[in-house]
Amino acid sequence: MKVPFLDLQKIAAQQREELLAAAARVIDGGWFIHGREHEAFEREFAAYCGTGTCLGVANGLDALTLIFRAYRELGRLRDGDEVIVPANTYIASILAVTENRLTPVLVEPDPHTFNLDPARVAAAITPRTRAILPVHLYGRIADLPALAEIAARHRLLVVEDAAQAHGASLLGRKTGTWGDAAGFSFYPGKNLGALGDGGAVLTADAELAKTVRALRNYGSHVKYQNLYQGPNSRLDEMQAAFLRVRLPRLDAETARRRDVAARYLAGITHPGVALPEVPADPAGHVWHLFVVRVPDREAFVSHLTAQGVQTVIHYPVPPHRQPCYPELHGQGLPITEAIHREVVSLPMSPVMTDDQVAAVIAAVNAWAQDPVANTCDKEPVLLEERVN
C-alpha cells in the first residue's frame, strides 16, 4: 500500500464545492486585496484563538518579521538586542530575528519535547536580552507558563512562533494568546492551510496591532501617507476566502490527527524507534507532524520507502550549520545536532485511512535494524554530522 506523507489534493477535495463557491464570491465581488473576505477571516481567526486582533499578512515569515519590526518602530527593540530562539527550529524563526538586525541566541531544547527548555532559557539571559521566541515545534505547545514567568521577571517580550500549532492549547488558552504577539503560517501543508501562501499576526496589544497594520501596507496608515518604510505583505482576498472555508473544520481535522497519533503510539513497538512524548494535556498537541527518532536514519527511510511509506526530514540541517549563518557555525549544540541527525517525520494527515495508518505501523515494526546502532541518544553527545 502506498502511503503519501500528506495528501493535499485529498484534503482540498473534501471541501471542493465550498472552495469553488468561495472563489466565485471573490471573483464576482471584484475586490481582491483587503476586502470583505480578508476582514471576515481576521475576525473569525481572532475569535477562534481568543485574542484581540488578527492581522493577515503574506506568509508566516513575514508575520514574525513584522512583529519584531513593529517593536523596533515602537522603541522596544534596537540593533543588537538579543532574542532567545530554540536552536532546533526551522530557519524562518531565526531569519525574522536577523532581518531586524537583532541577535539570535540559540538555546538547546528539551530532548523529550523538542521545545525550549525553560531552565536553559533562564541561563542564557544577559543584560542585552530583550525577547524570547518560543516555537511550538511539530504542533506541541511550548512550556509557556514557565517561559512567561521568566519573561515577566526579566521584563522580556514573548513572541510565539505558532506556525505549526494552530489550535493547540494549554490550561484552556490557545497558542497566540500567551505571548505579547504571535506569528502564524497558512502555508498549504499547515494544519490550517490555504491554497497558496498566507500568514497572520495575533496580538492583544492595540499599539502593536496599529503599527503592524501600517507596516504590512508600505508603512501606510492612511492612503498615500507613509509613517514607516514598510514592505508589502498582505493576505490576498482569495486565500482569506479559502481559509474561511477551512477554519470551521480545523478542530475536527485536529481530532483525526490525534487519533492517528494515538494509533502510532500504541502500535509502533520497535525498540530502535523513539516515539514522541505525549503531553499530559491532550489539547497541548495538534500533531502537525509525528516525528520519531532513529539511530540509523538513512537505513530506516530507505526501508519505509521500499514499503511504500513516504517520509520527510524536518529538518536535515540545523540553522547553526547553514551557509548563510557562518557566525553561528562554531556553536556546540549537541542536543540539537542529535535531533537533526535522527528525526524522521512519518505520514500525518487528517485524511489518512485506518488501513494507511496500519500500513505505516507495520512497516516501522518490520524494520530490520542494524544491531550495532540500536538506541537513539537520549542525552546526546556532539558527533560529526553525516551528509544525508
C-alpha positions as CSV (number, residue, x, y, z in Angstrom):
1,M,0.0,0.0,0.0
2,K,1.3,3.5,-0.9
3,V,1.0,6.0,1.9
4,P,1.8,9.6,1.0
5,F,3.3,11.9,3.6
6,L,0.5,14.4,3.2
7,D,-2.2,14.2,0.5
8,L,-3.1,17.9,-0.1
9,Q,-5.3,17.0,-3.1
10,K,-7.5,14.7,-1.0
11,I,-7.8,17.4,1.8
12,A,-8.9,20.0,-0.7
13,A,-11.3,17.6,-2.4
14,Q,-13.3,17.2,0.8
15,Q,-14.3,20.9,0.5
16,R,-14.1,21.3,-3.2
17,E,-17.6,22.8,-3.7
18,E,-17.2,25.2,-0.7
19,L,-13.8,26.3,-2.0
20,L,-15.2,26.9,-5.5
21,A,-18.0,28.9,-4.0
22,A,-15.5,31.0,-2.0
23,A,-13.5,31.6,-5.2
24,A,-16.7,32.6,-7.0
25,R,-17.6,35.1,-4.3
26,V,-14.2,36.8,-4.6
27,I,-14.3,36.8,-8.4
28,D,-17.8,38.1,-8.6
29,G,-17.2,40.7,-5.8
30,G,-14.4,42.3,-7.8
31,W,-12.3,43.2,-4.7
32,F,-9.1,41.3,-4.5
33,I,-6.9,42.9,-1.8
34,H,-8.1,43.7,1.8
35,G,-11.7,43.2,1.1
36,R,-14.6,41.6,3.0
37,E,-13.2,38.1,3.0
38,H,-10.0,39.3,4.5
39,E,-11.7,41.3,7.1
40,A,-14.1,38.5,8.0
41,F,-11.2,36.0,8.3
42,E,-9.3,38.3,10.6
43,R,-12.3,38.5,12.9
44,E,-13.0,34.8,12.8
45,F,-9.5,33.6,13.4
46,A,-9.0,36.1,16.3
47,A,-12.3,34.8,17.8
48,Y,-11.1,31.2,17.3
49,C,-7.8,31.8,19.0
50,G,-9.3,34.1,21.7
51,T,-7.2,37.2,21.3
52,G,-7.9,40.8,20.4
53,T,-6.6,41.3,16.9
54,C,-5.6,39.2,13.9
55,L,-3.7,40.9,11.0
56,G,-3.4,38.9,7.8
57,V,0.0,39.1,6.1
58,A,1.6,37.4,3.1
59,N,3.2,34.4,4.9
60,G,4.4,33.1,8.3
61,L,7.9,34.5,8.0
62,D,6.5,38.0,7.4
63,A,4.3,37.6,10.4
64,L,7.3,37.2,12.7
65,T,9.4,39.7,10.9
66,L,6.7,42.4,11.1
67,I,6.2,41.8,14.8
68,F,9.9,42.4,15.5
69,R,9.9,45.3,13.1
70,A,6.9,46.9,14.9
71,Y,8.7,46.6,18.2
72,R,11.7,48.4,16.7
73,E,9.4,51.2,15.5
74,L,7.9,51.4,18.9
75,G,11.3,51.7,20.6
76,R,11.0,48.3,22.4
77,L,13.9,46.8,20.4
78,R,17.1,48.2,19.0
79,D,20.0,47.0,16.9
80,G,21.9,44.1,18.5
81,D,19.3,43.3,21.1
82,E,19.2,39.6,21.9
83,V,16.3,37.3,21.2
84,I,16.4,33.8,22.6
85,V,15.4,31.2,20.0
86,P,15.3,27.4,20.1
87,A,18.4,26.0,18.3
88,N,16.5,23.2,16.6
89,T,13.8,25.4,14.9
90,Y,13.2,25.9,11.2
91,I,15.4,28.7,9.9
92,A,12.5,31.1,9.4
93,S,12.4,31.8,13.1
94,I,15.9,33.0,13.1
95,L,15.6,34.9,9.8
96,A,12.9,37.0,11.3
97,V,15.3,38.0,14.1
98,T,18.3,38.8,11.9
99,E,16.2,40.6,9.3
100,N,15.6,43.2,12.0
101,R,19.3,43.5,13.0
102,L,18.7,41.6,16.2
103,T,20.9,38.9,17.6
104,P,19.6,35.4,17.9
105,V,20.8,33.5,20.9
106,L,20.4,29.8,20.2
107,V,19.2,27.7,23.2
108,E,19.1,23.9,23.3
109,P,15.6,22.3,23.5
110,D,14.3,19.7,25.9
111,P,15.2,16.5,24.1
112,H,11.9,14.9,25.0
113,T,9.5,17.7,24.0
114,F,11.7,19.3,21.3
115,N,10.6,22.7,22.6
116,L,12.6,25.4,24.5
117,D,13.9,24.2,27.9
118,P,13.0,27.0,30.4
119,A,16.0,26.2,32.6
120,R,18.3,26.7,29.7
121,V,16.5,29.9,28.7
122,A,16.9,31.3,32.2
123,A,20.7,30.5,32.0
124,A,21.0,32.2,28.6
125,I,19.7,35.6,29.7
126,T,22.1,38.5,29.5
127,P,21.8,42.3,30.0
128,R,21.2,42.5,26.2
129,T,18.3,40.0,26.2
130,R,15.0,41.6,25.2
131,A,12.8,38.8,23.9
132,I,12.0,35.1,23.9
133,L,10.8,33.4,20.7
134,P,9.2,30.1,21.7
135,V,8.5,27.8,18.8
136,H,5.6,25.3,19.2
137,L,7.5,22.8,17.2
138,Y,5.7,19.9,15.4
139,G,2.4,21.2,16.9
140,R,3.2,20.8,20.6
141,I,2.7,23.9,22.7
142,A,5.9,25.1,24.5
143,D,6.1,25.4,28.3
144,L,4.6,28.9,28.2
145,P,3.7,29.3,31.9
146,A,7.4,28.8,32.8
147,L,8.6,31.0,29.9
148,A,6.1,33.7,30.7
149,E,7.2,33.7,34.3
150,I,10.9,34.1,33.2
151,A,9.9,36.9,30.8
152,A,7.9,38.8,33.4
153,R,10.8,38.5,35.9
154,H,13.3,40.0,33.4
155,R,10.8,42.3,31.5
156,L,11.2,40.5,28.2
157,L,8.9,40.3,25.3
158,V,7.4,36.9,24.4
159,V,6.7,36.4,20.6
160,E,5.2,33.0,19.8
161,D,6.1,31.2,16.6
162,A,2.8,29.3,16.2
163,A,3.3,28.4,12.5
164,Q,2.9,24.7,13.3
165,A,0.4,24.8,16.2
166,H,-3.0,26.2,15.1
167,G,-5.4,25.4,17.9
168,A,-3.0,23.9,20.4
169,S,-3.8,25.0,23.9
170,L,-2.6,24.8,27.5
171,L,-4.7,25.4,30.6
172,G,-7.5,26.4,28.3
173,R,-5.5,29.1,26.4
174,K,-4.7,28.6,22.8
175,T,-1.4,29.4,21.1
176,G,-1.2,33.0,20.1
177,T,-2.7,34.2,23.4
178,W,0.2,33.6,25.8
179,G,2.8,36.0,24.5
180,D,2.8,39.6,23.6
181,A,2.3,38.6,19.9
182,A,2.3,35.5,17.8
183,G,3.0,34.7,14.2
184,F,1.1,32.1,12.2
185,S,1.6,30.5,8.8
186,F,-1.1,29.3,6.5
187,Y,1.2,27.5,4.1
188,P,-0.8,24.7,2.4
189,G,0.9,22.0,4.4
190,K,-0.1,23.5,7.8
191,N,-2.9,22.3,9.9
192,L,-4.8,25.4,8.8
193,G,-3.6,25.7,5.3
194,A,-4.6,28.0,2.4
195,L,-4.3,27.1,-1.3
196,G,-1.3,29.3,-1.6
197,D,0.8,31.3,0.9
198,G,-0.5,33.3,3.8
199,G,0.2,34.3,7.4
200,A,-1.2,36.3,10.3
201,V,-0.1,38.3,13.4
202,L,-2.1,37.9,16.5
203,T,-1.9,40.3,19.4
204,A,-4.0,41.9,22.2
205,D,-1.7,45.0,22.1
206,A,-3.6,47.7,20.3
207,E,-0.5,49.8,19.7
208,L,1.4,46.9,18.2
209,A,-1.5,46.0,16.0
210,K,-1.8,49.5,14.7
211,T,1.9,49.5,13.8
212,V,1.8,46.1,12.1
213,R,-1.3,47.2,10.2
214,A,0.6,50.1,8.7
215,L,3.9,48.2,8.2
216,R,2.3,45.5,6.1
217,N,0.9,48.1,3.7
218,Y,4.1,50.0,2.7
219,G,4.2,51.6,6.2
220,S,0.9,53.5,5.4
221,H,-1.8,54.1,7.9
222,V,-3.7,56.4,5.6
223,K,-3.6,56.0,1.8
224,Y,-0.7,57.9,0.3
225,Q,0.7,58.8,3.8
226,N,3.5,56.6,5.0
227,L,4.6,56.6,8.6
228,Y,7.2,53.9,8.1
229,Q,9.4,52.5,5.3
230,G,7.2,49.3,5.3
231,P,7.0,46.3,3.0
232,N,4.1,45.0,1.0
233,S,2.9,42.0,3.0
234,R,-0.8,41.3,2.5
235,L,-3.0,38.2,2.8
236,D,-4.9,38.3,-0.5
237,E,-8.6,38.1,-0.7
238,M,-8.8,34.7,-2.4
239,Q,-6.6,33.0,0.2
240,A,-8.6,34.6,3.0
241,A,-11.8,33.2,1.5
242,F,-10.3,29.8,1.3
243,L,-9.2,30.0,4.9
244,R,-12.7,30.9,6.0
245,V,-13.8,27.6,4.4
246,R,-11.0,25.7,6.1
247,L,-11.2,27.2,9.6
248,P,-14.6,25.6,10.7
249,R,-13.1,22.1,10.0
250,L,-9.9,22.7,11.9
251,D,-11.0,21.1,15.2
252,A,-12.4,18.0,13.5
253,E,-9.2,17.6,11.5
254,T,-7.1,18.0,14.6
255,A,-9.2,15.3,16.3
256,R,-8.4,12.9,13.5
257,R,-4.7,13.9,13.7
258,R,-4.8,13.0,17.4
259,D,-6.4,9.7,16.6
260,V,-3.7,8.9,14.1
261,A,-1.0,9.8,16.6
262,A,-2.7,7.6,19.3
263,R,-2.7,4.7,16.9
264,Y,1.0,5.2,16.1
265,L,1.9,5.5,19.8
266,A,0.0,2.3,20.7
267,G,1.1,0.3,17.6
268,I,4.7,1.2,17.0
269,T,6.7,-1.2,19.2
270,H,10.1,-1.3,17.5
271,P,12.8,-0.9,20.2
272,G,15.0,1.2,18.0
273,V,12.4,3.8,17.2
274,A,12.0,6.6,19.8
275,L,8.4,7.9,19.9
276,P,7.4,11.5,20.7
277,E,6.5,12.2,24.3
278,V,2.8,12.9,24.8
279,P,1.8,16.0,26.9
280,A,-0.3,15.5,30.0
281,D,-3.0,17.7,28.4
282,P,-4.0,16.2,25.1
283,A,-5.1,19.7,23.9
284,G,-1.4,20.7,24.1
285,H,-0.5,18.9,20.9
286,V,-2.2,19.2,17.5
287,W,0.2,16.8,15.8
288,H,1.2,18.9,12.8
289,L,4.0,16.4,12.5
290,F,4.6,12.9,14.0
291,V,8.3,12.8,14.5
292,V,10.3,9.8,15.6
293,R,14.0,9.4,16.2
294,V,16.1,6.6,14.9
295,P,19.9,6.0,15.2
296,D,20.3,5.0,11.5
297,R,18.0,7.3,9.6
298,E,19.2,6.5,6.1
299,A,18.5,2.8,6.5
300,F,15.2,3.5,8.2
301,V,14.0,5.9,5.5
302,S,15.1,3.5,2.7
303,H,13.2,0.7,4.4
304,L,10.0,2.7,4.6
305,T,10.3,4.0,1.1
306,A,10.6,0.4,-0.1
307,Q,7.4,-0.4,1.8
308,G,5.6,2.4,0.0
309,V,5.6,4.8,3.0
310,Q,6.7,8.4,2.2
311,T,8.6,10.2,4.9
312,V,10.1,13.7,5.3
313,I,13.0,15.0,7.3
314,H,12.2,18.1,9.4
315,Y,14.9,19.3,9.3
316,P,18.2,17.7,8.0
317,V,20.5,20.7,8.7
318,P,20.2,22.8,11.9
319,P,20.3,26.6,11.5
320,H,23.7,27.0,13.0
321,R,25.2,24.8,10.3
322,Q,23.6,26.7,7.4
323,P,25.9,28.6,5.0
324,C,24.0,31.8,5.4
325,Y,25.0,32.0,9.1
326,P,28.7,31.5,9.3
327,E,28.8,33.4,12.6
328,L,26.9,30.6,14.2
329,H,29.0,27.7,12.9
330,G,31.2,27.2,15.9
331,Q,28.5,26.8,18.5
332,G,28.4,23.5,20.3
333,L,24.8,22.3,20.4
334,P,24.8,18.5,20.9
335,I,21.2,18.0,21.6
336,T,20.2,20.0,18.5
337,E,22.7,18.2,16.3
338,A,21.5,14.8,17.5
339,I,17.9,15.7,16.9
340,H,18.6,16.9,13.4
341,R,20.6,13.8,12.7
342,E,18.0,11.3,13.9
343,V,14.5,12.7,13.3
344,V,12.1,11.3,10.7
345,S,8.5,12.5,10.1
346,L,6.0,9.8,9.5
347,P,2.9,10.4,7.4
348,M,0.4,12.5,9.3
349,S,-2.8,13.8,7.8
350,P,-6.5,14.2,8.7
351,V,-7.4,12.2,5.6
352,M,-5.3,9.1,6.3
353,T,-7.4,6.0,6.4
354,D,-7.1,3.4,9.2
355,D,-5.6,1.0,6.7
356,Q,-2.9,3.5,5.8
357,V,-2.1,4.1,9.5
358,A,-1.9,0.3,10.0
359,A,0.4,0.1,7.0
360,V,2.8,2.6,8.4
361,I,2.9,0.9,11.8
362,A,3.6,-2.5,10.2
363,A,6.3,-1.0,8.0
364,V,8.0,0.6,11.0
365,N,7.8,-2.5,13.1
366,A,9.2,-4.6,10.3
367,W,12.4,-2.6,10.0
368,A,15.4,-4.9,10.3
369,Q,17.6,-2.6,12.3
370,D,21.4,-2.8,12.4
371,P,22.0,-4.3,15.9
372,V,25.1,-2.2,16.5
373,A,23.0,1.0,16.3
374,N,20.1,0.2,18.4
375,T,19.3,3.2,20.5
376,C,18.9,7.0,20.0
377,D,20.9,9.4,22.0
378,K,18.6,10.3,24.9
379,E,21.3,12.7,26.3
380,P,23.3,13.1,23.0
381,V,26.9,14.0,22.7
382,L,28.5,16.0,19.9
383,L,29.2,13.9,16.9
384,E,30.4,14.6,13.4
385,E,27.3,15.2,11.3
386,R,26.8,12.8,8.4
387,V,25.9,14.1,5.0
388,N,22.4,12.8,4.2
